[in-house]
Amino acid sequence: MIKDLLKGVNLYLIGMMGCGKTTVGQILAQHLGYRFADTDALIEKIAGKSISEIFAQEGEEAFRELESQVLAEVSTYKNLSVATGGGIVLRRFNWSYLQHGIVVWLDVPVEQLSDRLRNDTSRPLLANTDPKAKLQTLLEQRKPLYAQADIRVTVTADETPEQVAARVIKEINKILKPEIRAVNCQI
């Protein structure tokens, strides 16, 4: 069983805003008997204001600092499926926390992201005249960082979150084969 192979190791979902990290993360938590955490929701709870308000009042750098603090705290727990903010990969230091778990990149094409986020006014980085172009720029900037994930799942437009979660589980199984772990333990 995959839960036994994981031995409590956290799953960290990374990817662009709108890629489905929260929804897929909740499904994975339920399937694995894990708890679910969303770093953006935790930031809002701790700060007592929305991410948009944090960006407007304190700036992106203050938000990124809070994001790192929340990730540091979350990473001390086990048995978590964690949806991270899309920009969490921007700080090299955050990788020191992410790499204590299995990092899963939900890779969604810009067209699909743009469709999903078309009416979402809660994303401060998309508050400009051309959100699709901004998404493309952000993806180009972050893609080399996302590519450092342990697992990459390219999501298609016709897949349900449940199907994406099933593919994530399948990919996790591939990297957690018992015979591979046994060999690695001997090294």
Summary of the structure (lengths in Angstrom):
residues: 187
radius of gyration: 16.5
end to end distance: 24.4
largest distance: 56.0
contacts: 548
relative contact order: 0.19
helix: 59%
strand: 12%
